[in-house]
């Protein structure tokens, strides 16, 4: 009995060489020659290349953004997770919905309420970290060549997703109060004049990665209003919002304009990054497509991890735990700011974060942070050079320092070593003069035409 | 002290309306109007729409592909996972590499060795289920409009990923021995004549989803040779390979042509789907881009889940566990085949799987399985209609039955109910005559031009 559709032509007789390697197996096919065009934008991030180096124990890494999990209640978690397997293992180890487990989506709305968001669990889509939410939102909105606006500097993982979908990033300047409304308007006007339109504004309003600044509350309605006027969607990425060092929170952009903001949240910094549980809160029309995109990306986020987070939120004083994290990070922030003031040569400037993980440092003119990095690693300190946080090659006079993971003693030692490296660079500069700046920029792999774009910030020249 | 790049223009004075909703907040922006072109291909799968229905307890669902986890050793797992948190929690709950945890990648090479694969851990990329590997491989290779070859029928999740990247699917016919080499050659010749080239052949050689057939060993070298001759990469998806009911395994395509095959594997069917741990084994040039794509998709796969799988493989008789799964599924397969022979009306045909989860049923001419589904659900049985497994609208005379999840008693009862529904359909057909077939086809949402494509199989008309 033939049970399957018959082929249109009879099958060839089975050749007498089963298991043999095909004749041409010795030649290596040109697989990269078949890659899609989008792969051109997929290049190793500078930060990623650093991980191997930074993991060497003798190097003080101020480069990574790993949360410090030392304060986690492992005994409690061990008990909770064993109970989860024993009591709900059949469900926890099984497929679940692409949108996420309902009870966790409810709990996520409670987490978001701390920042003024009144969202419905139906509009929450659980993702494999908020990185996946970012990737999927870009997938939904960006055709190749589409423009997205992002702060300059911006989160390196966002730039990676934008590149993977061949979106063009236009950076918008920040100051100590975050995104500058006038700069946003100017960027949008320039795009309009050029006949282009931005698909969305990607912004990290609170305790910015990498800049360490927070969007002033007084600017928030204005930013939203500008985006409304220019018909631009807002992607609000808020992984650090509950890590304000004085316990302060800021009203989420989503809370102020629910219809025009897609909100991205994460448990990576408030609970455990290795579980990879994040989420998006989106207006229904977007949420529906987001679920479909999520389904084709991973079928569903890990059920086990969602139920583990759910148990943790329900059975542990998670707010108290976040408070412990905040206090630990505040101490490290204090240590870093103190060390910077003590050790860094004159002419350096840096932001003063009141939450989150990062300080953004501007070094004296003539120093190229990317070129300096190998010398820093030789001196046993690692940082993230600023160029990784721009899509247009800027940032060579900036670097990002993370105080989240190392101990206070290591932070002080790392800054001391960095200061020594900087002093040596400045000595060389004073002896031999400032290098030709144009050459230095091009030499760092920048696209010079992109740097003449409408809204490129000018950290190197101010 | 100004620590950040200054904006090119002075910031506007802070407006006196912080926290207010923007003026235009009452209007709802047209977010779908801004979607990327690829979202047109993102539509709810028929199978997904079934989940809600199939979960009602009175309905016997033969529709889903959920593994049956009843045999899992939950006590052992509870102990292992508690130990993981207590002893290695700091690492397990932390970010890790985008490529996957090294010890698990080593273990994965041992798992693959059972099917003759000699792979290196450096070439393994761990993903969030093999669905993510499939999504990323498509991302790497498919520009919009690119052709991919896939068996007809094919895995619905693969069709979803191909649609998300705007790839065009050309189906290649199968028979009881799997993919038909002559049909593959014919499809490639037609594409060549049309000046087109397929980016890759996507194939499930073992215990096919949904067809339940296995690619004959005698055909494997020939298929690989054809792909070499036509310069087509092979994507080998093998989630069920260890679930052969007699303990048999087949030589993986990857084992026979390592340079031209990307292999996708999964722990979803041999351990636990809710952990979402799958992998790709790829030639180095592809692997490098795959890691970059994975990084922008999720940063890293969940560390916790990888370490959990690793402990399970190291500390439990996982091969014995797979044997238990096989025996359970064999009993269910036997039950289903027996029930089909007992109850189904004459004129029905079906495949006889020797592994995996699925039987593919062809019903008598005139019956439309998609149109019949609501009546089946009314009769408290659910299946997956065949159209969901074709990108071109074929399959309306086929349906997929899953025996993996229900108990044998429920399987028998489900088939009995399905037989009743089919008998009623045939009664109506005999009374009122066969409906106009062209209308029926178009009525099921098919693209009639696509059905005239070069390699469309013809299940409705044979």
Interface residues (C-beta under 8 A of the other chain):
Chain A: X1 X2 X3 X4 X5 X6 X7 X8 X9 X10 X11 X12 X14 X15 X17 X18 X19 X20 X21 X22 X23 X24 X25 X27 X28 X29 X31 X32 X34 X35 X36 X37 X38 X39 X42 X43 X44 X45 X48 X51 X66 X67 X69 X70 X72 X74 X75 X77 X78 X79 X81 X82 X83 X85 X86 X89 X90 X91 X92 X93 X94 X95 X96 X97 X98 X128 X129 X131 X132 X135 X139 X140 X141 X142 X143 X146 X152 X157 X160 X161 X163 X164 X165 X173 X174 X175 X176 X177 X180 X181 X182 X183 X186 X199 X211 X213 X216 X217 X218 X219 X220 X221 X222 X224 X225 X228 X229 X231 X233 X251 X256 X257 X259 X260 X268 X272 X273 X274 X275 X276 X283 X285 X286 X289 X292 X293 X295 X296 X297 X298 X299 X300 X301 X302 X303 X304 X305 X308 X349 X350 X351 X352 X360 X362 X457 X458 X459 X462
Chain B: X1 X2 X3 X4 X5 X6 X7 X8 X9 X10 X11 X12 X14 X15 X17 X18 X19 X20 X21 X22 X23 X24 X25 X27 X28 X29 X31 X32 X34 X35 X36 X37 X38 X39 X42 X43 X44 X45 X48 X51 X66 X67 X69 X70 X72 X74 X75 X77 X78 X79 X81 X82 X83 X85 X86 X89 X90 X91 X92 X93 X94 X95 X96 X97 X98 X128 X129 X131 X132 X135 X139 X140 X141 X142 X143 X146 X152 X157 X160 X161 X163 X164 X165 X173 X174 X175 X176 X177 X180 X181 X182 X183 X186 X199 X200 X211 X213 X216 X217 X218 X219 X220 X221 X222 X224 X225 X228 X229 X231 X233 X251 X256 X257 X259 X260 X268 X272 X273 X274 X275 X276 X283 X285 X286 X289 X292 X293 X295 X296 X297 X298 X299 X300 X301 X302 X303 X304 X305 X308 X349 X350 X351 X352 X360 X362 X457 X458 X459 X462
